[in-house]
Amino acid sequence: MNSLEHATNWSGTLSMLVGSTLSGDRIQLPPSILSALYSYSDVSLSPLTFMIQFVSDTATNTTHGCVREFTAPEGSVIVSPFLAKQLLKSASADSPTDHLLNLTLVSLPKCHFAHLAPLDDTYLQIPDIKYILESHLRQNHSTLTCGETLSITQHSPLRLFQFLIVELKPASACLCIDTDMEVNIHPVDPILAEKAVKNKILGQVAEPDDIINLVWHIDGTHTVPIDSIQANLNHPIYFRVHKPNDISGLRLIVTPSQGDADCFVSLISEHPSILDHDFYNVDMGVSNIWFNLSSSSVDVPFVYIAVVACTPSALFSIKMNVESSKPIDESSGTAETTTPSLEKSDNLETCTNCGSSVPSQTLLMHTAYCQRNNQRCTFCNLVMRKSDFANHWHCDLCKMLCDPAAKEKHKNTHHTAIVCDCGLSLHLPLIANHKQTECPNRFIVCRFCHLRVRAGKLSQTARDLYLGTSLTEHESDCGARTIKCIKCDRSVQLKDIQTHAQFHEFQKTLIKLPPLCTNLNCARWVENAGENVMEMCRSCFAPFWSSSHDPGFQKLAQKLMSKYHQQLTHGCQKADCYNQYCATSMHEQSHKGALDATEAAVQSMELFKRSFFQKKGGYNPSVTTEHYLCISDSVSSKRRYQVETMKQLMKCSSGWGVKAMEANGDDLEQSIKWLESNAPKPE
């Protein structure tokens, strides 16, 4: 037993049965075992994990399993086919009832590292290997044991990948639930690794035996045609073509030389069908399908095609062309009648048969000829020769223009209900859309566990109906799991996490910061708004305070003008001054030197216009007041300078910027992160 694997005293020997409904490392035990486990203090461990051993004459095979339920027959343990395969190895697993297993209740450490060795060279073709692995482990495993072989299925397209567990840390058997695990995927055989890389670079994948590859011509405008392909009734032939880069549209042309065939195209499924396709053509004769690849929600590497013979036998050729835009359909069902260019003075009249405008003097002659030779279709208004009208037929039910020879086929394909495996009956134009967007048996990726599961019906719980969440039954149950909110430490259901986050954002907007000093070189707060007319902090206002009566604040205005003039002509003489309007400032936008008396007076007046005087002595928070005064506190001055210059990067007001810098020791990077979590988002 591994040094990190602790036995918890209970052990027993049971006869092995294989349960086809179990997956992964799940086992079922008899109810009497549950009663026996209550006498052990460690039975409270979750999950209940057992070391399982099968001892034969030649070897002892060991694996681990997790209890699903206590419903097995007395004296037996039901194991999954996966565990049976791991335990019996080369022995036959078809009749395992003669085998006895030794079970020991153990406590396993959580896995931190796993080395998985792929057993074939297709593993680099997995589009999202992290997602595939996580999905498989969440659905099937609570434990991992060195030496086990994981068989992972990718559903779309359907493929099987096998990985050998070579190494686990911190022990040879570990728990893989509720833990962050580093996974190293590296083949044991270097030749296999080299082959996998070559296949990845060349874009090759394991080719199914029943799929024919269409190869692009050297000029890249079309595939090499394949002629004389034999097909039998209701036995589809599948094709695959690699999608060229930077191509938005393709046209598929299937030309029967004998019999008739239908075509179905899919961008996801390797085996398109009448129930699973993105594009189709079931017309009689040549099947011509243009499809737009740029509208696909995923970057598809291949286009999959199925050709199905609808006669006892069919002989056809297939070809695909690059065609970025769909041409205008010349047979759209509407006719344009052209008439010679006539002068405005001509007296024109309209023919009642074809609708053309003809001169009045020739109307009788034109009408007689037109009614004798032409006929107008009442469905599409197309005017044609009477001799051609017999080949012009519209379906009575859907008004679609069809070949008269294909009446029976049109009725069977478009007006005979097709039964979906969910039980719903729909016609061909609707069945594929139902299969992809509405069918409860379709596969979806759950937005909470990110596993590929069957959608099921829409949740009918009162809460989900009231909120209009459009969750499926699986997503409603899966989203009921809770996680801890990092802001308030409350347990929140996964399906409520967005609403809960919006609540915290709303709470941020309710936080009111005290006003910041109106001196743009000071990062201190004003303790009592309106306590001085300049709306500055006490330190900045102290030089302007006076006990004498000052009607109209004339003396205060003179002091402010004098202060500005002195700053612009002599400066404050401080080495670390960040005041833009100071002769000795280190601000990059300062004048870099003293101004003469006249220039300083003009600049002082401009600064004065932005000061408290614009409020005419009254407290008015809607009017912005700005002062530019040097201060002795270099830390506060530098903090305000950083906030004012980096406001666009910090995406906040000056007050929140100062608050963030105070909370993070003037660290700009940490302040930006703090603002993302604590400050309201700017409008």
SVG drawing of the C-alpha trace seen along z (x, -y; Angstrom):
<svg xmlns="http://www.w3.org/2000/svg" viewBox="-57 -93 72 113">
<polyline fill="none" stroke="black" stroke-width="0.4" points="0.0,0.0 1.3,-3.5 2.6,-5.5 0.0,-8.2 -2.8,-5.7 -4.3,-5.1 -6.4,-2.0 -9.4,-2.7 -9.7,0.8 -12.7,2.2 -11.9,4.9 -13.8,7.8 -14.0,10.4 -17.0,10.3 -18.0,12.0 -17.6,9.8 -20.5,9.0 -20.3,6.6 -23.0,3.9 -23.5,2.5 -25.2,-0.7 -22.1,-1.6 -19.3,-3.7 -15.7,-4.6 -14.7,-3.6 -18.2,-3.3 -19.2,-0.2 -22.3,1.0 -22.1,2.7 -24.7,4.7 -26.7,2.8 -25.1,4.8 -21.7,3.2 -23.2,-0.2 -24.3,1.0 -20.9,2.5 -19.1,-0.8 -21.0,-2.8 -18.7,-1.3 -15.7,-3.0 -14.9,-6.6 -13.6,-7.3 -16.8,-6.4 -17.7,-10.1 -15.0,-10.5 -16.4,-11.6 -16.3,-9.9 -16.2,-6.4 -13.2,-4.9 -12.1,-1.3 -8.9,0.4 -10.0,3.4 -7.7,6.4 -8.1,9.5 -5.6,12.2 -4.9,14.8 -2.3,17.6 -0.1,15.4 -0.5,11.8 -2.4,9.4 -4.2,6.7 -5.1,3.6 -7.4,0.6 -9.6,-1.7 -13.3,-2.5 -15.9,-4.8 -19.3,-3.7 -22.3,-4.8 -25.0,-3.1 -25.6,-0.2 -28.0,1.9 -25.9,4.9 -27.0,8.5 -25.6,9.7 -22.1,11.2 -21.4,9.5 -19.9,6.3 -21.1,4.9 -18.3,3.2 -18.3,1.2 -17.0,2.8 -14.0,0.4 -13.0,1.8 -13.6,5.4 -11.2,4.8 -8.6,3.3 -8.9,6.2 -9.0,9.1 -6.5,7.8 -5.9,10.7 -8.5,12.9 -12.0,13.1 -14.5,10.6 -17.5,12.2 -18.3,14.4 -16.7,12.8 -19.0,14.2 -16.4,16.8 -13.9,14.2 -13.5,13.0 -12.4,9.4 -10.7,8.1 -12.0,4.7 -10.4,2.3 -11.7,-1.1 -9.0,-3.6 -8.4,-7.4 -6.7,-8.7 -4.9,-12.1 -6.0,-14.5 -4.1,-14.4 -1.7,-17.2 0.0,-15.8 -0.7,-13.1 1.3,-11.8 -0.9,-10.4 0.6,-8.5 -1.5,-8.4 -1.7,-4.9 -2.2,-6.1 -1.0,-9.0 -4.3,-10.9 -4.3,-12.6 -2.9,-15.9 -6.0,-16.0 -8.3,-16.6 -9.6,-20.2 -9.8,-20.9 -8.0,-18.2 -8.4,-20.0 -12.2,-20.0 -12.4,-16.4 -10.3,-15.2 -12.2,-17.2 -15.6,-16.0 -14.5,-12.4 -13.1,-12.5 -16.1,-14.5 -18.6,-12.0 -16.8,-8.8 -14.0,-9.0 -13.5,-9.9 -10.2,-8.0 -7.2,-7.4 -4.7,-4.5 -1.4,-4.1 -1.6,-1.5 -5.2,-2.2 -6.2,-2.9 -8.6,-5.7 -10.9,-5.3 -12.2,-8.8 -14.9,-9.3 -15.3,-12.5 -18.9,-12.7 -18.7,-15.0 -17.2,-13.7 -17.2,-10.3 -13.7,-9.1 -12.1,-7.1 -8.8,-8.1 -6.9,-5.9 -4.5,-7.2 -2.4,-5.1 -1.9,-6.5 1.9,-6.4 2.4,-8.5 0.4,-10.2 1.5,-12.6 1.6,-12.6 0.7,-8.8 0.2,-6.0 -3.6,-6.2 -5.3,-9.6 -8.7,-11.4 -9.4,-13.5 -12.4,-15.5 -12.4,-19.0 -8.8,-19.5 -6.6,-21.4 -4.4,-18.9 -1.5,-19.4 -1.6,-16.9 1.4,-16.0 0.4,-14.3 3.5,-12.7 3.9,-9.3 6.2,-6.7 7.2,-5.7 9.2,-8.5 8.3,-7.1 4.6,-7.5 5.2,-11.1 7.0,-11.9 4.2,-10.4 1.6,-12.4 3.5,-15.7 3.8,-14.9 0.1,-14.2 -0.7,-17.5 1.5,-19.5 0.2,-17.8 -3.4,-18.1 -4.0,-14.4 -6.4,-12.5 -7.4,-8.9 -9.6,-8.2 -12.8,-6.2 -13.1,-3.2 -16.5,-4.3 -15.5,-7.8 -14.1,-8.8 -11.8,-11.8 -12.2,-14.4 -8.8,-15.9 -8.3,-19.4 -6.9,-20.1 -3.5,-21.7 -5.0,-25.0 -7.2,-25.0 -10.4,-26.0 -12.1,-22.6 -11.7,-19.0 -10.6,-16.3 -13.9,-14.8 -14.8,-11.2 -16.9,-9.5 -19.0,-6.3 -19.7,-5.9 -22.1,-3.0 -24.8,-3.4 -27.6,-1.2 -31.0,-2.1 -30.9,-3.6 -27.2,-2.8 -25.4,-6.2 -21.9,-6.8 -19.9,-9.3 -17.4,-11.8 -15.1,-14.3 -13.3,-17.4 -10.7,-19.5 -11.9,-23.1 -9.4,-25.5 -8.2,-28.4 -9.9,-31.8 -12.7,-30.3 -16.2,-31.5 -18.3,-29.5 -18.3,-26.1 -20.6,-24.5 -21.2,-20.8 -22.3,-19.2 -23.6,-15.6 -24.5,-14.5 -26.4,-11.1 -25.8,-9.3 -28.1,-6.5 -31.0,-6.6 -31.3,-9.4 -29.6,-10.3 -30.2,-12.8 -27.4,-14.8 -26.9,-15.9 -24.1,-18.1 -22.9,-18.7 -20.2,-20.8 -20.0,-18.7 -21.3,-15.2 -19.1,-12.7 -22.3,-10.9 -24.9,-13.4 -28.5,-12.1 -32.0,-13.2 -32.2,-13.8 -28.7,-15.4 -27.6,-17.9 -26.9,-21.6 -27.7,-21.7 -29.5,-19.3 -30.8,-18.7 -33.5,-16.1 -34.5,-17.4 -34.6,-15.0 -31.5,-14.9 -28.4,-17.0 -27.9,-18.0 -26.5,-21.5 -25.8,-22.9 -24.1,-26.2 -23.2,-26.8 -21.7,-29.7 -18.9,-28.6 -18.4,-32.1 -21.8,-31.8 -20.7,-28.8 -20.3,-29.4 -17.2,-27.1 -14.1,-27.0 -14.8,-23.7 -11.7,-21.8 -13.8,-19.5 -17.1,-19.4 -18.9,-16.1 -21.2,-14.8 -23.6,-11.9 -25.1,-10.8 -28.1,-8.5 -29.5,-6.6 -33.3,-6.9 -33.6,-4.4 -32.7,-0.7 -29.3,-1.6 -27.6,-4.9 -24.4,-5.9 -23.1,-9.4 -20.1,-11.7 -19.2,-14.2 -17.3,-17.4 -16.9,-20.6 -16.0,-24.1 -14.8,-27.2 -17.5,-29.8 -17.4,-32.6 -20.7,-34.2 -24.0,-32.8 -25.0,-33.6 -28.3,-35.2 -30.9,-32.5 -32.0,-32.9 -35.0,-30.7 -36.3,-32.5 -40.0,-32.1 -40.5,-35.7 -40.4,-37.0 -39.1,-40.2 -40.7,-41.5 -38.6,-43.8 -39.9,-46.2 -38.2,-48.3 -37.2,-51.8 -40.2,-54.0 -40.5,-57.8 -42.6,-59.3 -45.0,-60.7 -45.9,-57.1 -49.4,-56.0 -48.7,-52.7 -51.1,-50.1 -50.6,-46.9 -51.2,-43.4 -53.7,-41.5 -51.9,-38.2 -48.2,-38.9 -48.2,-42.3 -46.0,-43.9 -46.4,-47.6 -47.1,-47.9 -48.1,-50.8 -51.9,-51.2 -51.8,-50.8 -50.3,-47.3 -52.1,-46.1 -54.7,-44.0 -52.1,-42.3 -49.9,-41.6 -52.7,-40.4 -53.9,-37.9 -50.4,-36.5 -49.7,-36.4 -52.9,-34.6 -52.4,-32.0 -48.7,-31.2 -48.0,-32.3 -49.4,-31.4 -48.8,-33.0 -48.3,-30.9 -50.8,-32.0 -48.4,-31.0 -45.1,-32.7 -46.4,-35.0 -43.8,-33.6 -44.8,-33.9 -43.8,-31.0 -44.6,-29.2 -47.7,-27.0 -45.6,-24.1 -43.3,-24.5 -46.2,-24.9 -46.6,-21.1 -43.1,-20.9 -43.9,-23.8 -45.4,-22.4 -46.0,-23.9 -46.8,-21.7 -50.4,-22.3 -49.4,-22.2 -46.2,-24.3 -46.3,-26.1 -42.7,-25.0 -41.6,-24.9 -40.6,-21.3 -40.0,-18.9 -43.3,-17.3 -41.4,-13.9 -40.5,-14.3 -44.1,-14.8 -44.1,-11.6 -40.6,-12.1 -41.5,-15.7 -44.6,-14.4 -42.6,-11.7 -39.7,-14.0 -41.4,-17.3 -44.9,-16.3 -44.4,-13.0 -43.7,-13.4 -40.4,-12.2 -40.4,-10.9 -37.6,-12.2 -36.2,-9.9 -37.9,-12.2 -41.3,-11.2 -42.0,-14.5 -43.1,-14.3 -41.9,-17.0 -41.4,-17.5 -37.9,-17.7 -37.4,-21.5 -38.0,-21.6 -36.6,-18.3 -32.9,-19.3 -33.4,-22.6 -35.5,-20.8 -32.7,-18.2 -30.1,-21.0 -32.0,-23.5 -35.1,-22.0 -34.9,-18.2 -34.6,-17.1 -32.3,-14.2 -29.8,-16.5 -26.3,-17.0 -25.4,-20.3 -22.5,-21.6 -23.8,-22.4 -23.0,-26.0 -22.2,-25.0 -20.3,-21.7 -19.1,-22.1 -19.9,-18.4 -21.5,-17.2 -24.9,-15.9 -28.4,-15.4 -30.3,-18.6 -33.6,-17.2 -36.7,-19.3 -36.8,-22.9 -36.9,-23.2 -40.5,-23.5 -39.6,-24.5 -41.6,-27.5 -38.4,-29.5 -36.9,-28.9 -40.2,-29.7 -40.6,-32.9 -37.0,-34.1 -37.2,-33.0 -33.8,-31.4 -34.4,-29.0 -32.4,-26.3 -32.7,-22.7 -33.5,-20.1 -29.9,-19.1 -28.7,-22.7 -31.3,-23.5 -30.1,-20.6 -26.4,-21.2 -26.8,-25.0 -28.3,-24.3 -24.8,-23.5 -23.3,-26.2 -20.0,-28.0 -18.6,-30.5 -18.7,-34.1 -15.3,-35.7 -16.8,-39.0 -19.3,-38.2 -18.4,-34.5 -22.0,-33.5 -23.0,-30.2 -24.5,-31.1 -26.1,-28.7 -24.2,-28.6 -27.2,-29.6 -27.6,-32.7 -24.0,-33.8 -24.5,-36.5 -27.5,-38.0 -25.4,-37.9 -22.5,-39.6 -24.9,-42.3 -26.0,-42.8 -22.5,-43.5 -22.0,-45.9 -25.1,-47.8 -23.8,-47.9 -20.6,-49.6 -22.7,-52.4 -24.1,-53.1 -20.7,-53.8 -20.1,-57.5 -16.6,-58.8 -15.9,-62.0 -15.0,-64.9 -11.4,-65.2 -9.4,-68.4 -9.9,-70.8 -6.2,-71.4 -5.2,-69.1 -1.8,-68.6 -3.2,-67.2 -4.5,-63.7 -6.2,-64.4 -9.9,-64.3 -12.1,-67.1 -13.5,-66.1 -16.5,-68.4 -17.8,-69.4 -18.4,-73.2 -16.4,-74.1 -14.3,-76.5 -15.2,-78.4 -12.3,-77.0 -13.4,-73.4 -9.9,-72.3 -8.5,-70.2 -7.5,-72.0 -3.7,-71.7 -4.1,-73.4 -6.6,-76.0 -4.5,-77.0 -2.3,-79.7 -5.5,-81.4 -7.4,-81.4 -8.1,-84.8 -10.1,-85.8 -10.9,-89.2 -14.2,-90.0 -13.9,-89.6 -17.1,-90.6 -17.1,-89.3 -13.9,-87.3 -11.8,-90.0 -8.9,-89.5 -9.0,-85.8 -9.0,-86.3 -5.9,-88.6 -4.1,-86.1 -4.8,-83.4 -3.7,-85.6 -0.5,-86.5 0.2,-82.8 -0.2,-81.9 2.0,-84.8 4.7,-83.8 4.6,-80.1 5.0,-81.1 7.8,-83.6 9.9,-82.0 8.5,-78.5 8.3,-76.7 12.0,-75.5 11.0,-71.9 12.9,-69.2 9.9,-66.8 7.1,-69.3 4.6,-67.9 2.6,-71.2 2.3,-71.9 2.0,-75.7 5.2,-76.0 8.5,-77.4 10.6,-74.7 8.2,-71.8 9.3,-68.4 5.9,-68.0 6.5,-67.2 4.0,-69.8 5.3,-72.6 7.0,-75.8 10.4,-74.5 11.4,-77.8 10.2,-81.1 7.8,-83.4 8.2,-87.1 5.8,-89.3 3.4,-90.0 3.1,-86.4 2.7,-85.2 -0.1,-87.7 -2.0,-86.5 -1.5,-82.8 -2.6,-83.6 -5.8,-85.2 -6.6,-82.0 -6.1,-79.8 -8.1,-82.1 -11.1,-81.7 -11.2,-78.0 -11.1,-78.6 -13.7,-79.0 -14.6,-82.5 -16.6,-81.0 -19.2,-79.8 -19.5,-83.4 -18.8,-82.4 -21.6,-79.8 -21.2,-76.0 -22.4,-74.4 -21.3,-70.8 -22.4,-70.8 -19.7,-73.3 -16.2,-71.9 -13.5,-73.9 -9.8,-73.5 -6.8,-74.9 -3.1,-74.4 -1.1,-75.1 2.2,-73.6 2.1,-71.6 4.8,-70.4 3.6,-66.8 5.6,-65.1 3.8,-61.7 0.4,-63.3 1.5,-65.4 3.0,-62.4 -0.1,-60.3 -2.4,-62.9 -0.1,-63.4 -0.1,-59.6 -3.9,-59.4 -4.6,-62.4 -2.1,-61.2 -3.3,-57.6 -7.1,-58.1 -7.7,-56.7 -5.8,-53.6 -7.4,-53.2 -10.8,-53.9 -12.1,-55.6 -12.8,-59.0 -10.0,-60.9 -11.5,-60.0 -11.6,-56.3 -8.1,-56.5 -6.8,-58.1 -8.7,-55.5 -7.1,-52.6 -3.6,-54.1 -4.0,-54.6 -5.2,-51.0 -2.3,-49.5 0.7,-51.6 0.8,-53.6 1.4,-50.5 -0.2,-51.3 -0.6,-47.7 -2.2,-46.5 -4.4,-49.6 -5.8,-48.8 -6.7,-45.3 -8.3,-46.7 -10.4,-49.1 -11.8,-46.2 -13.0,-44.5 -14.1,-47.4 -14.9,-50.5 -18.2,-51.0 -17.8,-50.6 -17.6,-54.0 -20.7,-54.9"/>
</svg>
